[in-house]
Amino acid sequence: MRTKTIVITGASDGIGAAAARRLARRGHRLIVVGRSAEKTDAVARQTGAEPLVADFASLDDVRGLADELLRICPVIDVLANNAGLLGPKARVVTADGHELTDQVNYLAPYLLDQLLLDRLLTSHATVIATSSLAHWGGRIDLADLDHERSYQGFGAYADSKLVLLLHTRELERRFGHRGLTSVAFHPGVVSSNFSAGSGTFVERFYHSSARALLPTTPDRGADTLCFLAEAEPGIDFPPGGYVVRRKPAAVRACVRDPYLAEALWDRTERMLAVG
C-alpha cells in the first residue's frame, strides 16, 4: 500500500478525528485541521499528525489554511472536506456576509478546493466530501443560497449537503480528465458533538438519553472516509459519485442535472469572487 499525504478538515472531533487515528495506524502522513487549537493539537498528539487551525466561518481562515497547506505539502494525495455544522435555530450571517451553514458546509470547502486546485491536479488527488442522506430533504435556490428569504436550521443543513453533491459531480466533470478525482459519502447518523450549540431538536436529541439509540459511532462513521482515502478511483468507487457504507448509493435526480451543477458552480464563483 502506498502511503499518502492526507488532509482532513473537521478533524478535531467526531468522524474526522476517528479517521485520523485509523489512517495514522496505516502509516500515512496526516494534516488535521480543526477550529479548536486545543482539540486539534490533542488529535495530532494521538496520531502523530500535523495540526492546523482554521474556522470555516471565516473565509480569511480558509485562505490562510490554503497558503499553509501549499507551503508544507508538496503533494496532497487526499483532501477530505469533512468540516461541517448544523446551523442554529436563528439565521446567523458571518463576517463575510454569508449564512453560517452555507459558508461552513459548502462555500468554504469550495473555496479551499479552488485555492488548492493546482496542487490537487499535479498530485492526482482525491477530494472527498462528507455529505449526508439529509440531502434528500434539501432544495436548491440559486438566487437564495444564503437563505435570506427563508431559513430553517435543519433545512439549511440539508440544502448544504445537496449542493455538496452537485459540487462533487461538477468538480469531477471539470477536472477528472486532468487527474483529479472527487467523491462524496454519507457517514451514517453519528453519535458525536456535531450538533452542539445549534439549539435545534437535533441537538436536544443528540445530547439526551436517546443518543444511545444512534446507530453509528464516530469510528464506524469514519470507515467509508478511510476506505475512500485509500481506494483506487474507478475501481473501488465511481468518480464523482456518492457512497454509503463503501457502496455506490442513489441520489436525488437533480444531482445528476449537469446544467444545474454548472449553474451552481458559476453562482458560487460570483459569490466568492473566484474563478
SVG drawing of the C-alpha trace seen along z (x, -y; Angstrom):
<svg xmlns="http://www.w3.org/2000/svg" viewBox="-39 -41 46 43">
<polyline fill="none" stroke="black" stroke-width="0.4" points="0.0,0.0 1.3,-3.4 1.5,-5.9 -0.3,-9.2 -0.4,-12.8 -4.0,-13.2 -5.6,-16.5 -8.7,-16.1 -10.8,-19.1 -13.2,-18.9 -10.6,-16.6 -10.7,-17.8 -13.7,-15.6 -16.1,-13.0 -15.5,-11.1 -12.6,-13.4 -10.7,-12.5 -11.6,-8.9 -10.4,-8.8 -7.2,-10.4 -6.5,-7.8 -7.2,-4.9 -5.2,-6.3 -2.3,-7.2 -2.1,-3.5 -1.8,-2.7 1.3,-4.9 0.0,-7.9 1.2,-11.5 -1.8,-13.4 -2.6,-17.0 -5.5,-17.5 -7.5,-20.8 -9.9,-22.0 -11.5,-25.1 -10.2,-24.4 -6.5,-24.6 -6.6,-22.6 -8.7,-19.8 -6.8,-19.7 -3.5,-19.5 -4.8,-16.6 -5.7,-14.7 -2.3,-15.5 -0.6,-14.2 -2.6,-10.9 -1.8,-10.3 1.5,-12.0 -0.3,-14.3 0.5,-17.9 -2.2,-20.2 -3.6,-23.3 -6.3,-25.6 -8.9,-27.2 -12.5,-28.3 -14.6,-27.9 -16.9,-30.6 -14.1,-32.9 -13.0,-32.8 -9.8,-34.5 -9.0,-31.5 -9.7,-29.3 -7.3,-31.4 -4.6,-31.2 -5.2,-27.4 -4.6,-27.0 -1.4,-29.1 -0.1,-26.9 -1.0,-23.7 0.7,-24.8 3.8,-25.6 4.1,-22.3 2.6,-19.9 4.5,-19.4 1.9,-16.7 -1.7,-16.4 -3.0,-12.9 -6.3,-13.3 -8.3,-16.3 -11.2,-15.3 -13.6,-18.2 -15.2,-16.9 -15.7,-20.2 -19.4,-21.0 -22.1,-22.1 -25.8,-22.1 -26.8,-25.7 -28.6,-27.4 -32.3,-28.0 -32.0,-31.6 -30.2,-32.6 -26.6,-33.8 -24.6,-35.8 -20.8,-35.5 -18.4,-38.5 -18.0,-37.5 -21.7,-38.2 -22.9,-34.6 -25.4,-32.5 -23.3,-30.4 -24.4,-26.9 -24.0,-27.6 -20.5,-29.1 -19.1,-26.4 -20.6,-23.4 -20.3,-24.5 -18.7,-27.8 -15.6,-27.3 -14.8,-23.8 -15.5,-25.1 -13.0,-27.9 -10.4,-25.6 -10.7,-23.3 -10.2,-26.3 -7.2,-27.7 -5.5,-24.2 -6.6,-23.3 -3.2,-23.3 -1.6,-21.3 -4.5,-18.8 -4.2,-18.4 -0.5,-17.8 -0.9,-15.4 -3.7,-13.5 -5.6,-13.9 -8.9,-12.5 -11.2,-15.2 -13.7,-13.6 -16.8,-15.5 -18.8,-14.5 -22.4,-14.7 -25.5,-13.2 -28.7,-11.3 -30.3,-14.6 -29.7,-15.8 -32.9,-14.1 -34.7,-16.8 -32.7,-19.7 -33.6,-22.3 -31.5,-24.4 -32.5,-28.0 -29.6,-29.6 -30.9,-33.0 -31.0,-32.3 -28.1,-30.0 -27.6,-32.2 -31.2,-31.6 -32.1,-35.3 -35.7,-34.7 -36.3,-31.6 -34.3,-29.9 -34.7,-26.8 -31.7,-25.3 -32.1,-21.7 -33.3,-22.8 -30.2,-24.9 -28.1,-21.8 -30.0,-19.6 -29.6,-22.2 -25.8,-22.4 -25.4,-18.6 -27.4,-18.7 -25.2,-21.4 -22.1,-19.5 -23.2,-16.5 -23.6,-18.8 -20.2,-20.3 -18.7,-16.9 -20.1,-15.9 -19.1,-19.2 -15.6,-19.0 -15.2,-15.6 -16.6,-16.8 -14.3,-19.8 -11.1,-18.2 -11.4,-14.4 -9.7,-14.3 -6.7,-16.1 -6.2,-13.6 -8.3,-14.9 -11.0,-12.6 -13.9,-13.7 -16.4,-11.6 -18.9,-12.2 -20.2,-9.9 -22.7,-9.6 -21.1,-8.6 -24.3,-7.5 -26.1,-9.1 -23.1,-9.6 -23.1,-9.9 -20.8,-12.9 -20.7,-16.6 -21.7,-17.6 -24.9,-19.5 -23.7,-21.2 -24.8,-24.7 -27.4,-24.6 -30.4,-25.0 -32.4,-22.7 -34.4,-19.5 -31.4,-17.6 -29.1,-18.9 -31.6,-18.0 -31.8,-14.5 -28.0,-14.1 -27.5,-15.2 -30.4,-13.3 -30.6,-9.7 -31.9,-8.9 -28.4,-9.4 -27.7,-5.8 -30.1,-4.8 -27.9,-6.4 -26.7,-3.6 -23.2,-4.8 -20.2,-5.6 -17.6,-8.1 -15.2,-5.2 -17.8,-3.4 -18.8,-6.6 -15.2,-7.2 -15.0,-3.8 -16.1,-5.0 -13.9,-8.1 -10.9,-5.9 -11.9,-3.5 -12.2,-6.3 -8.9,-7.8 -7.0,-4.6 -9.2,-3.3 -8.5,-3.3 -10.8,-5.7 -12.8,-4.0 -12.1,-0.6 -13.2,-0.8 -15.7,-3.7 -17.2,-5.7 -15.5,-9.1 -18.0,-11.9 -20.2,-9.5 -21.9,-9.2 -21.0,-6.3 -22.8,-4.9 -21.2,-2.0 -18.5,-1.7 -21.1,-1.1 -22.4,-3.5 -25.8,-4.9 -28.8,-6.7 -29.0,-10.4 -31.8,-13.0 -32.5,-13.3 -31.4,-16.9 -27.9,-15.9 -27.5,-14.3 -28.5,-17.5 -25.3,-18.9 -26.9,-22.2 -27.9,-22.8 -24.4,-21.7 -22.7,-24.1 -25.1,-27.0 -24.4,-26.3 -20.6,-26.4 -21.0,-29.7 -23.2,-31.2 -20.7,-30.2 -17.8,-31.7 -19.7,-35.0 -20.5,-34.8 -16.8,-34.2 -15.3,-36.3 -13.1,-33.5 -12.5,-31.8"/>
</svg>
